[in-house]
Amino acid sequence: MTVGQQARGSVGGAGRRRSRRDEILEIAVGLFAARGYHGVSMDDIGAAAGVTGPALYHHFAGKEAMLAAALIPVSEGLLDGGRDRAAGRPGDPRGALESLIDFHVDFALANPAVIALHLHELDRLPDEPRRRIRKLQRLYVEEWVTVLTALHPGLPAGEARVLAHAAFGLMNSTPFLGGEVDRRRRAALLRAAALAALLAETGP
């Protein structure tokens, strides 16, 4: 399953066979996250993937294309999933918020390398794909804002965005978490912390 499909949830099904392109992209994402975008060459990616230069360029035009192929589907998948979760509990903003948190925590735990790319390498992209990703991210935030303003009557949208971004910072900490706590417990801790932060009183 590709990172974009992981963000969407079960799109493509767990048994979907990954293509060679998917495998190369996963290797590139791991290298970018570990060494930084400028610390990785196309030769490095080809060597790690067991692919010669010409074969690698058959799948991707270059590193920028790989970075865009990693980040754009994830942003699309987050928006699609966020919309589904926010709309899935009509009249129940608390339930919708819990569903959004579950969705995002599952994504963050499954994709720490992609989160690291978003945090540190997004500005490496050309203007058009970077603007596209930023737009998708803003739309995803607005799904959270809609739920938070329904949950906290009178909360201004701007303040709801502050809360949403604060929760993202908490949930997106997965690239920095060690393995001393098992995945299930990490998920429970992240969910509980995000929910507590977003349910807290928001008065002046």
C-alpha positions, -999 to +999 in steps of 0.1 A: +000+000+000+014+034-009+017+063+015-012+081-002-034+050+002-024+047+038-036+082+043-069+074+028-073+043+049-082+012+030-081+024-006-067-003-028-070-029-001-044-043+022-035-071-003-027-048-032+006-057-048+029-027-048+044-017-081+082-013-087+076+025-088+059+023-053+089+004-039+114+029-054+094+058-040+093+043-005+131+038-006+136+074-017+113+087+011+132+068+037+165+081+024+153+117+022+140+115+057+172+100+071+198+121+052+179+152+040+169+159+005+203+174-005+221+145+011+207+120-013+215+116-050+196+097-077+226+073-077+220+067-040+184+059-046+191+036-075+218+017-055+194+013-025+167+001-049+189-021-070+180-001-101+204+013-127+202+050-136+182+046-169+157+023-152+153+048-123+145+076-147+120+055-164+099+059-132+108+094-122+122+125-139+143+133-109+144+139-071+119+167-073+094+144-090+100+118-063+094+143-036+062+155-052+050+120-058+055+113-021+038+144-007+009+152-030-009+119-027-005+120+011-020+155+013-049+144-010-054+113+012-055+133+044-081+157+030-103+129+017-100+110+050-106+141+070-137+150+051-151+115+056-144+115+093-158+150+099-189+143+079-194+108+094-208+120+128-235+146+119-247+165+150-219+149+171-189+172+171-172+153+199-175+120+180-163+137+148-133+151+167-124+117+181-127+101+147-104+128+132-079+122+159-080+084+154-075+089+117-046+113+120-028+093+147-030+062+126-016+080+096+012+096+117+023+063+132+023+046+098+042+074+079+069+091+101+092+094+072+066+113+051+059+136+080+096+143+083+096+153+046+066+176+051+083+193+080+118+197+065+117+193+027+085+208+013+103+240+003+125+220-021+096+216-044+089+239-074+062+266-069+033+247-085+034+214-065+043+233-033+012+256-037-009+226-045+002+209-013-002+240+008-038+244-005-046+208+003-032+212+038-053+244+044-084+226+033-076+197+057-072+222+086-106+237+078-122+203+084-108+204+119-118+240+123-154+232+114-156+204+140-138+225+167-161+255+163-191+232+165-177+217+196-168+250+212-196+275+205-183+310+202-147+299+194-135+321+166-122+302+135-088+318+138-084+304+173-097+270+162-069+270+136-044+276+164-057+246+183-057+224+152-021+232+144-011+226+180-027+192+178-010+184+145+023+193+162+016+168+189+004+140+166+031+146+140+058+140+166+061+104+154+094+110+135+110+118+168+096+090+190+118+061+199+108+025+200+108+020+237+070+023+238+051-002+216+030+011+188-004+004+204+005+023+235+020+052+215-013+055+196-032+056+228-010+082+243-011+104+213-049+101+210-055+109+246-031+139+246-046+154+214-082+149+226-074+165+260-058+195+243-087+200+220-114+195+246-098+220+270-116+252+279-110+279+254-123+309+272-101+340+277 
